[in-house]
Amino acid sequence: MNWKQLLSAKRFGMEKYHDDKHHDRTGFQRDYDRLIFSSPFRRLQNKTQVFPLPGSIFVHNRLTHSMEVSSVGRSLGVIAGRELRKKYPDLNAAFEEISSIVAAGCLAHDLGNPPFGHSGERAITSYFAEGNGKYLEDKINKEGGRWEDFTNFEGNANSIRLLIHQFNGRRPGGFVMTYSMLASIVKYPYSSIAANGKGKFGFFQAEEQDFKKIADELGMLCVQGFPLKYARHPLAYLVEAADDICYKIMDIEDAHKLGLLSTEQTIELFMNFFTEERQAKMYKTMEVVSDINEQIAYLRSSVIGLLVDECAQVFLENEEAILNGSFDEALIKHISPLPDKAYREATNISYKKIYKTKDVVDIELAGHMIIGFLLDTFIAAIENPHAKYSELILSRIPEQYETDAPLLYQRILSILDFVSGMTDVYALDLYRKITGMSLPTV
């Protein structure tokens, strides 16, 4: 792969209007702004990240997580762009724009995630793989649909669909984003049938040809034609690294605020990333303030700064291997031994003390019940759309969703578009209204 081709401001759906004229804002900056002002991005404020949506103690939701990932991604992009410009001073490639591309990609990386955090993905997957939706498999297969798209439902693939699919009444190209930004969020650039049972993939059957068009335009390496599989766009490594850095580190800070981790445990987890010499200096810095939360915030920011430098270095050291497709692992897995050990320890603690806590498990249980019920209700309606009850149910779905598409595969995708776009609060409210547990005021 080559950088000049990889960094393209061409917009998906508006290719014939592409020009190289100078604009006050670059195409990549317009990507960022367009996402910030979009409805799907705003809805992230009412989607669970890990912990239930906040009561008296504010913890991260999908919106604050995405904004923080974007901030970290921009920092990674600044370092990468600066060093690549030094390495290739005469190459006519937009290295200075890498920070903007990665920042926008980070904003968009979770747009396709359903309500109730990662448990929402698992709820959709289990509905089709082992739940009430399993009976649909033969019907989907007979019409040539890709059943694996449903039994391994992937928020990353759903993000790409949300950004590029032309929903009813919308313009061609969806959000009309730049090719490079779209490619930067695809962590798994292959179809569900190329996932080898791992459950991770980058695009649904419905968007496969569109993704192929993007990947080929950017010169991404095609590993195999069927099932379709590409080598990652290099900037996808930076978007992934920003997410990896924020996900674990911010969860630890949230867990401390909620009392799941003691102050001593949290300080130790963060200090483990540094040498004894650096720790001594950090303890002195912490003495400047007495507020515990400020001390933890200082340590958290220090860890993030360290991991940004580490991941950027891994990216630059493996840049040529990334370009030729021989490097294919998360950058965070290749950081130096001391922070690597600390990161793995933080990950272990997170699984033991955070992700299995009662409140987190309760959200997962509720998500399975609510999402399963909504899928049951709406899929039954699209299978028998002329029944009186089905007509009522389908009237609750906005017209942008193609519930009358010719193929059952497409109609189910339209239901998943609707359900995955819901906030936690909306999904719960709709569940209550349909079941009669909540009625409008008469």
C-alpha positions as CSV (number, residue, x, y, z in Angstrom):
1,M,0.0,0.0,0.0
2,N,1.2,3.6,-0.5
3,W,0.4,6.6,1.5
4,K,-0.5,9.0,-1.3
5,Q,-3.4,6.7,-2.3
6,L,-4.3,5.7,1.2
7,L,-4.9,9.3,2.2
8,S,-7.8,10.3,0.0
9,A,-10.4,13.1,0.5
10,K,-12.7,11.7,-2.1
11,R,-16.2,11.4,-0.6
12,F,-18.3,8.2,-0.8
13,G,-21.4,8.9,-2.9
14,M,-20.1,12.2,-4.2
15,E,-17.2,11.0,-6.3
16,K,-18.1,13.0,-9.4
17,Y,-18.0,16.2,-7.4
18,H,-14.5,15.6,-6.0
19,D,-11.9,18.3,-6.6
20,D,-8.5,19.2,-5.3
21,K,-9.3,22.9,-4.7
22,H,-8.2,24.5,-1.4
23,H,-11.1,24.9,1.1
24,D,-11.0,26.6,4.5
25,R,-11.7,23.3,6.1
26,T,-10.3,20.1,4.7
27,G,-12.5,17.2,3.8
28,F,-11.3,15.4,6.9
29,Q,-12.2,18.3,9.2
30,R,-15.6,18.4,7.6
31,D,-16.0,14.7,8.4
32,Y,-15.4,15.5,12.1
33,D,-17.8,18.4,12.1
34,R,-20.5,16.4,10.3
35,L,-20.3,13.6,12.9
36,I,-20.4,16.0,15.9
37,F,-23.6,17.5,14.7
38,S,-25.3,14.2,13.6
39,S,-28.3,12.6,15.4
40,P,-26.6,9.2,15.7
41,F,-23.7,10.8,17.5
42,R,-25.9,12.7,19.9
43,R,-27.8,9.5,20.7
44,L,-24.6,8.0,22.1
45,Q,-25.1,10.2,25.2
46,N,-27.9,7.8,26.2
47,K,-26.1,4.5,25.4
48,T,-24.3,2.5,28.1
49,Q,-20.5,2.2,27.8
50,V,-19.9,-0.2,30.7
51,F,-21.8,1.0,33.8
52,P,-25.5,1.8,33.9
53,L,-26.3,5.4,32.9
54,P,-25.4,7.7,35.7
55,G,-27.3,8.6,38.8
56,S,-25.5,10.8,41.3
57,I,-22.1,9.7,40.1
58,F,-21.3,10.5,36.5
59,V,-19.5,7.7,34.6
60,H,-18.8,7.3,30.9
61,N,-21.5,6.8,28.3
62,R,-20.8,6.1,24.6
63,L,-20.7,9.8,23.8
64,T,-18.1,10.8,26.4
65,H,-16.1,7.6,25.5
66,S,-16.1,8.4,21.8
67,M,-15.0,12.0,22.4
68,E,-12.1,10.9,24.6
69,V,-11.1,8.2,22.1
70,S,-11.1,11.0,19.5
71,S,-8.9,13.2,21.6
72,V,-6.4,10.3,22.1
73,G,-6.6,9.4,18.4
74,R,-5.8,12.9,17.3
75,S,-2.6,12.8,19.5
76,L,-1.6,9.5,17.9
77,G,-2.3,11.0,14.5
78,V,-0.2,14.1,15.2
79,I,2.8,12.0,16.1
80,A,2.4,9.6,13.2
81,G,1.9,12.3,10.7
82,R,4.8,14.3,11.9
83,E,7.2,11.4,11.8
84,L,6.0,10.1,8.5
85,R,6.6,13.5,7.0
86,K,10.1,13.4,8.2
87,K,10.6,9.9,6.8
88,Y,9.1,10.8,3.4
89,P,9.8,14.5,2.9
90,D,9.3,14.5,-0.8
91,L,6.2,12.3,-0.9
92,N,3.0,14.2,-2.0
93,A,0.8,12.6,0.6
94,A,-1.5,14.3,3.1
95,F,0.4,13.3,6.3
96,E,-0.6,16.5,8.0
97,E,-4.2,15.3,7.8
98,I,-3.7,12.0,9.6
99,S,-4.6,13.5,12.9
100,S,-8.0,14.8,11.5
101,I,-8.8,11.5,9.8
102,V,-8.1,9.5,13.0
103,A,-10.0,11.9,15.2
104,A,-13.1,11.6,13.0
105,G,-12.7,7.9,12.8
106,C,-12.6,7.6,16.5
107,L,-15.8,9.7,16.8
108,A,-17.5,7.3,14.4
109,H,-16.2,4.0,15.7
110,D,-19.1,3.2,18.0
111,L,-22.0,4.7,16.1
112,G,-23.3,1.3,15.1
113,N,-23.3,-0.2,18.6
114,P,-26.8,-1.1,19.9
115,P,-28.2,0.0,23.3
116,F,-27.0,-1.6,26.6
117,G,-23.3,-1.6,25.9
118,H,-21.5,-4.7,24.5
119,S,-24.3,-6.8,25.9
120,G,-26.5,-5.4,23.2
121,E,-24.3,-7.0,20.5
122,R,-24.4,-10.3,22.4
123,A,-28.2,-10.1,22.8
124,I,-28.7,-9.7,19.0
125,T,-26.2,-12.5,18.3
126,S,-27.8,-14.9,20.7
127,Y,-31.3,-14.1,19.4
128,F,-30.4,-15.4,16.0
129,A,-27.8,-18.0,17.0
130,E,-29.6,-19.8,19.8
131,G,-32.8,-17.9,20.5
132,N,-36.2,-17.2,19.0
133,G,-34.7,-16.0,15.7
134,K,-33.0,-19.3,14.9
135,Y,-36.0,-20.5,12.7
136,L,-35.1,-17.7,10.2
137,E,-31.9,-19.4,9.1
138,D,-33.3,-21.6,6.3
139,K,-35.4,-18.7,5.0
140,I,-32.3,-16.4,4.8
141,N,-30.1,-19.1,3.2
142,K,-32.7,-20.0,0.6
143,E,-32.9,-16.4,-0.7
144,G,-29.1,-16.1,-0.8
145,G,-28.8,-13.9,2.3
146,R,-25.8,-14.2,4.7
147,W,-27.0,-15.7,7.9
148,E,-23.6,-15.2,9.6
149,D,-24.2,-11.4,9.5
150,F,-26.9,-12.0,12.1
151,T,-25.4,-14.8,14.2
152,N,-22.2,-12.8,14.7
153,F,-23.8,-9.3,14.9
154,E,-20.9,-6.8,14.9
155,G,-21.2,-3.1,15.9
156,N,-18.2,-2.3,13.8
157,A,-19.9,-3.5,10.6
158,N,-23.1,-1.7,11.7
159,S,-21.1,1.6,12.0
160,I,-20.0,1.2,8.3
161,R,-23.6,0.5,7.3
162,L,-24.9,3.5,9.2
163,L,-22.4,5.8,7.5
164,I,-22.6,4.6,3.9
165,H,-26.1,3.1,3.4
166,Q,-28.7,5.1,1.6
167,F,-31.7,5.0,3.9
168,N,-35.1,5.9,2.6
169,G,-35.3,9.6,1.8
170,R,-31.6,10.1,2.3
171,R,-28.9,11.0,-0.2
172,P,-26.6,8.5,-2.0
173,G,-23.5,7.7,0.1
174,G,-25.2,8.1,3.5
175,F,-23.1,10.5,5.5
176,V,-21.0,11.1,2.4
177,M,-17.7,10.7,4.3
178,T,-14.2,10.6,2.9
179,Y,-12.9,7.2,1.8
180,S,-9.9,7.3,4.2
181,M,-12.1,8.1,7.3
182,L,-14.5,5.2,6.4
183,A,-11.6,2.8,6.0
184,S,-10.0,3.9,9.3
185,I,-12.9,2.5,11.4
186,V,-12.9,-1.0,9.8
187,K,-10.9,-3.0,12.3
188,Y,-11.9,-6.3,10.6
189,P,-11.8,-5.7,6.8
190,Y,-13.5,-8.9,5.8
191,S,-16.9,-10.5,5.6
192,S,-18.7,-12.5,8.3
193,I,-18.0,-15.7,6.4
194,A,-14.3,-14.9,6.4
195,A,-14.2,-14.5,10.2
196,N,-13.5,-18.2,10.9
197,G,-16.0,-18.3,13.6
198,K,-14.4,-15.5,15.7
199,G,-17.5,-13.3,15.4
200,K,-15.6,-10.2,14.2
201,F,-16.1,-8.8,10.8
202,G,-16.2,-5.4,9.0
203,F,-19.2,-5.2,6.8
204,F,-22.5,-6.9,6.1
205,Q,-23.3,-8.6,2.8
206,A,-25.4,-5.6,2.0
207,E,-22.4,-3.2,2.1
208,E,-19.8,-5.6,0.7
209,Q,-19.5,-4.1,-2.8
210,D,-19.5,-0.6,-1.4
211,F,-16.6,-1.5,1.0
212,K,-14.8,-3.1,-1.9
213,K,-15.1,0.1,-3.9
214,I,-13.6,2.1,-1.0
215,A,-10.8,-0.4,-0.4
216,D,-9.8,-0.7,-4.0
217,E,-9.8,3.1,-4.5
218,L,-7.5,3.4,-1.5
219,G,-5.2,0.6,-2.7
220,M,-5.8,-1.6,0.3
221,L,-4.3,-5.1,-0.2
222,C,-6.9,-7.6,-1.1
223,V,-5.9,-10.8,0.7
224,Q,-8.6,-13.0,-0.9
225,G,-11.6,-12.4,-3.3
226,F,-14.0,-14.9,-1.7
227,P,-14.8,-14.7,1.1
228,L,-13.7,-11.1,0.7
229,K,-10.8,-10.1,2.9
230,Y,-8.4,-7.1,2.9
231,A,-5.4,-6.0,4.9
232,R,-6.3,-3.2,7.2
233,H,-6.0,0.4,6.3
234,P,-3.0,1.6,8.3
235,L,-5.0,4.3,10.2
236,A,-7.3,1.6,11.5
237,Y,-4.5,0.6,13.8
238,L,-4.4,4.1,15.3
239,V,-8.2,4.2,15.8
240,E,-8.1,0.8,17.5
241,A,-5.2,1.9,19.7
242,A,-7.0,5.0,20.9
243,D,-10.0,2.9,21.8
244,D,-7.8,0.3,23.6
245,I,-6.1,3.0,25.6
246,C,-9.3,4.7,26.7
247,Y,-11.4,1.6,27.2
248,K,-9.5,0.0,30.0
249,I,-7.9,3.1,31.6
250,M,-11.2,5.2,31.8
251,D,-13.1,2.1,33.2
252,I,-10.6,1.9,36.1
253,E,-11.2,5.6,36.9
254,D,-15.0,5.1,36.7
255,A,-14.7,2.0,39.0
256,H,-12.8,4.1,41.5
257,K,-15.5,6.7,41.5
258,L,-18.1,4.0,42.1
259,G,-16.2,2.5,44.9
260,L,-15.5,-0.8,43.1
261,L,-11.8,-0.2,43.4
262,S,-10.1,1.4,46.4
263,T,-7.9,4.4,46.1
264,E,-4.9,2.3,47.0
265,Q,-5.7,-0.3,44.3
266,T,-6.3,2.4,41.7
267,I,-3.1,4.3,42.4
268,E,-1.1,1.0,42.3
269,L,-2.7,0.0,39.0
270,F,-1.7,3.3,37.4
271,M,1.7,3.5,39.0
272,N,2.6,0.1,37.7
273,F,3.0,1.6,34.2
274,F,6.1,3.6,35.3
275,T,9.6,3.0,36.5
276,E,10.4,3.5,40.2
277,E,12.3,6.7,39.4
278,R,9.3,8.1,37.5
279,Q,6.9,7.0,40.3
280,A,8.9,8.9,42.9
281,K,8.5,12.1,40.9
282,M,4.8,11.4,40.4
283,Y,4.1,10.9,44.1
284,K,5.7,14.3,44.7
285,T,3.4,15.9,42.0
286,M,0.4,14.3,43.7
287,E,1.2,16.1,46.9
288,V,0.4,19.4,45.2
289,V,-3.4,18.6,45.6
290,S,-5.3,16.8,48.3
291,D,-8.4,16.0,46.3
292,I,-8.3,12.2,45.7
293,N,-10.2,12.4,42.4
294,E,-7.7,15.0,41.1
295,Q,-4.8,12.7,42.1
296,I,-6.4,9.8,40.2
297,A,-7.1,12.1,37.2
298,Y,-3.5,13.1,37.1
299,L,-2.3,9.5,37.2
300,R,-4.9,8.5,34.5
301,S,-3.7,11.3,32.2
302,S,-0.1,10.2,32.8
303,V,-0.9,6.6,31.8
304,I,-2.7,7.8,28.7
305,G,0.2,10.0,27.7
306,L,2.6,7.1,28.1
307,L,0.4,4.7,26.1
308,V,0.0,7.2,23.3
309,D,3.8,7.5,23.0
310,E,4.2,3.7,23.2
311,C,1.5,2.9,20.5
312,A,2.7,5.6,18.2
313,Q,6.2,4.2,18.4
314,V,5.0,0.7,17.7
315,F,3.1,2.0,14.7
316,L,6.1,3.8,13.3
317,E,8.5,0.9,13.9
318,N,6.1,-1.4,12.0
319,E,4.9,1.1,9.3
320,E,6.5,-0.8,6.4
321,A,5.1,-4.2,7.7
322,I,1.7,-2.6,8.0
323,L,1.9,-1.3,4.4
324,N,2.8,-4.7,3.0
325,G,0.2,-6.5,5.1
326,S,2.5,-8.6,7.2
327,F,1.6,-6.9,10.5
328,D,-1.9,-7.6,11.8
329,E,-2.1,-7.2,15.5
330,A,-3.3,-4.4,17.9
331,L,-0.6,-1.9,18.6
332,I,-1.2,-2.2,22.3
333,K,0.0,-5.8,22.2
334,H,3.5,-4.7,21.2
335,I,4.3,-2.0,23.7
336,S,7.4,-2.3,25.9
337,P,7.5,-4.8,28.7
338,L,6.8,-2.6,31.8
339,P,3.6,-0.9,30.5
340,D,2.6,-4.1,28.8
341,K,2.6,-6.0,32.1
342,A,0.7,-3.1,33.8
343,Y,-1.9,-3.0,31.0
344,R,-2.5,-6.8,31.2
345,E,-2.9,-6.5,35.0
346,A,-5.4,-3.7,34.5
347,T,-7.3,-5.8,32.0
348,N,-7.4,-8.7,34.4
349,I,-8.6,-6.5,37.3
350,S,-11.2,-5.0,35.0
351,Y,-12.7,-8.4,34.2
352,K,-12.7,-9.5,37.8
353,K,-13.8,-6.3,39.6
354,I,-15.7,-4.3,37.0
355,Y,-17.3,-6.2,34.1
356,K,-18.8,-8.9,36.4
357,T,-20.3,-6.5,39.0
358,K,-24.0,-6.8,39.8
359,D,-25.0,-3.6,38.1
360,V,-23.1,-4.4,34.9
361,V,-24.6,-7.9,34.8
362,D,-28.1,-6.5,35.5
363,I,-27.7,-4.2,32.4
364,E,-26.8,-7.3,30.4
365,L,-29.8,-9.2,31.6
366,A,-32.1,-6.4,30.9
367,G,-30.6,-5.8,27.5
368,H,-31.2,-9.4,26.5
369,M,-34.8,-9.3,27.6
370,I,-35.6,-6.0,26.0
371,I,-33.7,-6.5,22.7
372,G,-35.0,-10.0,22.4
373,F,-38.6,-8.9,22.8
374,L,-38.3,-6.0,20.3
375,L,-36.7,-8.3,17.7
376,D,-39.5,-10.9,18.2
377,T,-42.1,-8.2,17.9
378,F,-40.8,-6.4,14.8
379,I,-39.6,-9.4,12.9
380,A,-43.0,-11.1,13.3
381,A,-44.5,-7.9,11.9
382,I,-42.3,-7.8,8.8
383,E,-43.0,-11.5,8.1
384,N,-46.8,-10.9,8.2
385,P,-47.1,-7.2,7.4
386,H,-50.8,-7.1,6.5
387,A,-52.0,-8.4,9.8
388,K,-53.8,-5.6,11.8
389,Y,-51.4,-5.9,14.8
390,S,-48.4,-5.9,12.4
391,E,-49.6,-2.7,10.8
392,L,-49.8,-1.0,14.2
393,I,-46.3,-2.3,15.2
394,L,-44.7,-1.3,11.8
395,S,-46.2,2.2,12.2
396,R,-43.8,2.7,15.1
397,I,-40.8,2.4,12.8
398,P,-39.6,5.6,11.0
399,E,-40.0,5.7,7.2
400,Q,-36.2,5.8,6.7
401,Y,-36.0,2.1,7.5
402,E,-36.8,-0.3,4.6
403,T,-39.2,-2.6,6.3
404,D,-40.9,-3.3,2.9
405,A,-37.6,-4.4,1.1
406,P,-38.0,-7.3,-1.3
407,L,-35.7,-9.7,0.6
408,L,-36.2,-11.0,4.1
409,Y,-32.5,-10.4,4.7
410,Q,-32.9,-6.7,3.9
411,R,-36.0,-6.4,6.0
412,I,-34.3,-8.0,9.0
413,L,-31.4,-5.6,8.5
414,S,-33.9,-2.7,8.6
415,I,-35.2,-3.9,12.0
416,L,-31.6,-4.2,13.3
417,D,-31.0,-0.6,12.0
418,F,-34.0,0.6,14.0
419,V,-33.2,-1.4,17.2
420,S,-29.5,-0.8,17.2
421,G,-30.0,2.9,16.7
422,M,-32.1,3.2,19.9
423,T,-30.8,4.6,23.1
424,D,-31.1,2.6,26.3
425,V,-33.9,4.9,27.5
426,Y,-35.9,4.7,24.3
427,A,-35.6,0.9,24.0
428,L,-36.8,0.5,27.6
429,D,-39.7,3.0,27.0
430,L,-40.8,1.3,23.8
431,Y,-40.6,-2.2,25.5
432,R,-42.8,-0.9,28.3
433,K,-45.3,0.7,26.0
434,I,-45.7,-2.4,23.7
435,T,-46.1,-4.7,26.7
436,G,-48.6,-2.4,28.3
437,M,-46.5,-1.7,31.4
438,S,-46.5,2.0,30.5
439,L,-49.3,3.9,28.9
440,P,-49.5,7.5,27.6
441,T,-51.4,9.9,29.8
442,V,-55.1,9.8,28.8
